[in-house]
Amino acid sequence: MERLTLYFDPTVTHEEMRQVAPRAMESTKRFDATGVRERLLKRGLKLENIVRYAYRPFDLRWLYWEPETKLLDEKRPDYFQHVFEGNVWLEARQKQAMEKFDRGYFVRALADNFGNGLSSFFPLYLSPETALTLENQYSPDDARNNLGPRAAELLAELDSDETVLFYHSLAIMHSACIAPRTAARCDRTGHAFRFRQTMKTWMSRPAWAGCWPPSLTPRLPSRALSVAARARR
């Protein structure tokens, strides 16, 4: 916070700022460090733009999300608009560089690339059609579900909802019963998940609950827990 305050302090010269934060004052082909700072000094610091940021798995930090200029290298506004309190994300990558499966992280905040291969983040909800501002964050009550036609058809057939599909996907990716056989196919294309078959099968077999990772259970929504209870009966 101290460096951020100094960056937006007009009494601090560019040279002094360069001693405090060299990277922020280093120009590149795509970034005019001096020009960007001069422009932002005229506008001022926006404290509401300081957000939680998942830099790496289990490494939660703070980020100043600057919507203007290139102060933030890749601000991804199309991603940021869907980040709001109560929304959750499932991470996946095209490239699996390790023998051990290390994708499918559960994320609640704005996130960076995780490991080798570009991370894609799949949200449970999408923001409404209206424009998002940092001063007016959405909640799940305002949001749209992130379902395609086939997923919506499956959930209607099972008398279920989007939360069950989301947490079912998360569970089978990390389940000891399934992960060893499917790790190589759990990429962001998602074609090998066979949700219809796995959901029908797992919701009807008594062993379903025993394959659920215990660490996930406390954060499951009540609807998902009710499905697990039905599966055990």
C-alpha positions as CSV (number, residue, x, y, z in Angstrom):
1,M,0.0,0.0,0.0
2,E,2.9,2.3,0.7
3,R,4.3,2.0,-2.8
4,L,0.9,2.5,-4.3
5,T,0.4,5.7,-2.3
6,L,3.7,7.0,-3.4
7,Y,3.0,6.2,-7.1
8,F,-0.1,8.4,-6.9
9,D,1.6,11.2,-5.0
10,P,2.4,14.1,-7.3
11,T,5.1,15.4,-5.0
12,V,7.1,12.2,-5.7
13,T,9.2,12.5,-8.8
14,H,9.5,9.8,-11.5
15,E,13.2,9.2,-10.5
16,E,12.2,8.9,-6.8
17,M,9.5,6.5,-7.8
18,R,11.9,4.5,-9.9
19,Q,14.0,3.8,-6.8
20,V,10.9,2.6,-4.9
21,A,9.3,0.5,-7.7
22,P,11.7,0.0,-10.6
23,R,9.3,-2.3,-12.6
24,A,6.5,0.2,-12.5
25,M,8.8,2.9,-14.0
26,E,10.4,0.7,-16.6
27,S,9.2,1.5,-20.1
28,T,8.7,-1.2,-22.8
29,K,7.4,-1.2,-26.4
30,R,3.8,-1.6,-25.0
31,F,4.2,0.5,-21.8
32,D,5.2,4.2,-21.5
33,A,6.0,4.2,-17.8
34,T,6.3,8.0,-17.5
35,G,3.3,8.8,-19.6
36,V,1.1,6.3,-17.8
37,R,2.0,7.7,-14.4
38,E,1.4,11.2,-15.4
39,R,-2.0,10.3,-16.7
40,L,-3.0,8.4,-13.6
41,L,-1.6,11.2,-11.3
42,K,-4.2,13.5,-12.9
43,R,-7.0,11.1,-12.2
44,G,-5.9,9.9,-8.7
45,L,-5.9,6.6,-6.9
46,K,-9.1,4.5,-6.8
47,L,-9.0,2.6,-3.5
48,E,-12.0,0.5,-4.6
49,N,-9.8,-1.1,-7.3
50,I,-7.8,-3.0,-4.7
51,V,-9.0,-6.5,-4.9
52,R,-8.1,-10.0,-3.6
53,Y,-5.9,-11.9,-6.0
54,A,-5.0,-15.6,-6.2
55,Y,-1.4,-15.3,-7.5
56,R,-0.8,-19.0,-7.2
57,P,-2.6,-21.9,-5.5
58,F,-2.9,-21.1,-1.7
59,D,-1.1,-17.8,-2.3
60,L,-3.8,-15.1,-1.9
61,R,-2.6,-11.5,-2.3
62,W,-3.9,-8.0,-3.0
63,L,-3.9,-6.5,-6.4
64,Y,-4.5,-2.9,-7.6
65,W,-6.7,-3.6,-10.7
66,E,-6.2,-0.5,-12.9
67,P,-8.9,-0.4,-15.7
68,E,-7.1,2.3,-17.6
69,T,-3.6,2.3,-19.3
70,K,-1.1,-0.6,-19.2
71,L,-0.1,-0.2,-15.6
72,L,-1.5,-3.7,-15.2
73,D,0.0,-5.7,-18.1
74,E,-3.1,-7.8,-19.0
75,K,-6.1,-6.6,-17.1
76,R,-8.6,-8.9,-18.8
77,P,-11.8,-6.9,-18.3
78,D,-13.8,-9.7,-19.9
79,Y,-12.7,-11.9,-17.1
80,F,-12.8,-9.4,-14.3
81,Q,-16.5,-8.5,-14.9
82,H,-17.5,-11.9,-13.7
83,V,-15.5,-11.8,-10.5
84,F,-17.8,-10.8,-7.6
85,E,-18.6,-11.9,-4.1
86,G,-20.2,-15.3,-3.9
87,N,-19.0,-16.5,-7.4
88,V,-16.6,-19.5,-7.6
89,W,-14.4,-20.8,-10.3
90,L,-12.9,-24.0,-11.6
91,E,-9.4,-23.8,-13.1
92,A,-8.1,-25.9,-16.0
93,R,-5.1,-25.9,-18.3
94,Q,-4.5,-27.4,-21.8
95,K,-1.0,-28.6,-20.9
96,Q,-0.3,-31.1,-18.2
97,A,3.4,-30.9,-17.6
98,M,3.6,-33.1,-14.5
99,E,2.9,-36.8,-14.1
100,K,0.8,-36.0,-11.1
101,F,-2.6,-34.3,-11.8
102,D,-2.4,-30.7,-10.7
103,R,-5.3,-28.9,-12.3
104,G,-8.9,-28.2,-11.3
105,Y,-8.2,-25.7,-8.5
106,F,-11.2,-24.2,-6.7
107,V,-10.9,-20.4,-6.8
108,R,-13.0,-17.6,-5.2
109,A,-11.0,-14.5,-6.3
110,L,-9.4,-13.0,-9.4
111,A,-6.6,-15.4,-10.3
112,D,-3.4,-15.6,-12.3
113,N,-1.9,-18.4,-14.3
114,F,-1.3,-21.5,-12.3
115,G,1.7,-23.6,-13.2
116,N,2.7,-24.6,-16.7
117,G,0.2,-24.0,-19.5
118,L,-2.3,-21.1,-19.7
119,S,-5.0,-21.4,-17.0
120,S,-8.7,-21.0,-18.0
121,F,-11.2,-20.2,-15.3
122,F,-14.8,-21.5,-15.5
123,P,-17.2,-19.6,-13.3
124,L,-20.3,-20.9,-11.7
125,Y,-22.2,-17.7,-12.5
126,L,-21.9,-15.0,-15.1
127,S,-22.5,-11.3,-14.4
128,P,-25.8,-9.8,-15.6
129,E,-26.0,-8.3,-19.1
130,T,-25.6,-4.8,-17.7
131,A,-22.2,-3.2,-17.3
132,L,-20.2,-4.0,-14.1
133,T,-18.5,-1.3,-12.1
134,L,-16.1,-1.7,-9.2
135,E,-18.4,0.4,-7.1
136,N,-21.4,-1.8,-7.8
137,Q,-20.4,-5.5,-7.4
138,Y,-22.9,-8.2,-8.2
139,S,-24.1,-11.1,-6.1
140,P,-25.2,-14.6,-7.2
141,D,-28.9,-13.4,-6.9
142,D,-28.3,-11.0,-9.7
143,A,-26.2,-13.3,-11.9
144,R,-26.9,-15.7,-14.7
145,N,-26.0,-19.4,-14.5
146,N,-23.1,-20.4,-16.8
147,L,-24.8,-23.3,-18.5
148,G,-24.8,-24.4,-22.2
149,P,-27.9,-26.0,-23.7
150,R,-26.7,-29.6,-23.1
151,A,-25.9,-29.0,-19.5
152,A,-29.2,-27.3,-18.9
153,E,-31.0,-30.3,-20.5
154,L,-29.1,-32.7,-18.2
155,L,-29.9,-30.8,-15.1
156,A,-33.5,-30.6,-16.0
157,E,-33.6,-34.3,-16.5
158,L,-32.0,-34.9,-13.1
159,D,-34.2,-32.3,-11.4
160,S,-30.9,-30.5,-10.3
161,D,-29.2,-27.2,-10.7
162,E,-26.0,-25.5,-11.7
163,T,-24.4,-25.8,-8.3
164,V,-24.6,-29.6,-8.3
165,L,-23.0,-29.8,-11.8
166,F,-20.2,-27.4,-10.7
167,Y,-19.3,-29.2,-7.5
168,H,-19.8,-32.6,-9.1
169,S,-17.2,-31.6,-11.7
170,L,-14.8,-30.4,-9.0
171,A,-15.3,-33.6,-7.0
172,I,-14.7,-36.1,-9.8
173,M,-11.6,-34.3,-10.9
174,H,-10.1,-34.8,-7.5
175,S,-11.6,-38.1,-6.4
176,A,-9.3,-41.0,-5.7
177,C,-11.9,-43.2,-7.5
178,I,-11.7,-41.4,-10.8
179,A,-8.7,-39.0,-11.1
180,P,-6.1,-41.6,-11.8
181,R,-8.1,-42.9,-14.8
182,T,-9.1,-39.5,-16.2
183,A,-6.3,-37.1,-15.4
184,A,-4.9,-37.2,-18.9
185,R,-8.3,-36.2,-20.3
186,C,-9.3,-33.5,-17.9
187,D,-8.3,-30.6,-20.0
188,R,-10.2,-27.4,-20.7
189,T,-12.0,-28.8,-23.7
190,G,-14.0,-31.0,-21.2
191,H,-15.2,-33.5,-23.8
192,A,-14.1,-36.5,-21.9
193,F,-15.9,-35.7,-18.7
194,R,-19.1,-37.6,-19.7
195,F,-21.2,-35.6,-17.2
196,R,-24.4,-37.4,-18.0
197,Q,-23.0,-40.8,-17.4
198,T,-21.0,-40.0,-14.3
199,M,-23.8,-37.9,-12.6
200,K,-26.4,-40.6,-13.2
201,T,-24.1,-43.4,-12.0
202,W,-22.7,-41.6,-9.0
203,M,-26.0,-40.3,-7.8
204,S,-27.4,-43.9,-7.8
205,R,-24.5,-45.9,-6.3
206,P,-24.0,-46.3,-2.5
207,A,-20.2,-45.9,-2.8
208,W,-20.6,-42.4,-4.2
209,A,-20.2,-40.6,-0.8
210,G,-17.0,-42.6,0.0
211,C,-15.2,-41.2,-3.0
212,W,-16.0,-37.6,-2.2
213,P,-12.8,-35.8,-1.0
214,P,-13.5,-34.9,2.7
215,S,-11.8,-31.5,2.3
216,L,-14.5,-30.4,-0.1
217,T,-17.5,-31.3,2.0
218,P,-17.7,-28.3,4.3
219,R,-18.0,-25.8,1.4
220,L,-20.7,-27.7,-0.6
221,P,-24.0,-25.9,-1.0
222,S,-27.0,-27.5,0.7
223,R,-28.4,-28.6,-2.7
224,A,-25.3,-30.6,-3.4
225,L,-25.4,-32.2,0.0
226,S,-29.0,-33.2,-0.5
227,V,-28.0,-35.0,-3.7
228,A,-25.3,-36.9,-1.8
229,A,-27.8,-37.9,0.9
230,R,-30.2,-39.3,-1.7
231,A,-27.3,-41.3,-3.3
232,R,-26.7,-43.0,0.1
233,R,-30.3,-44.0,0.6
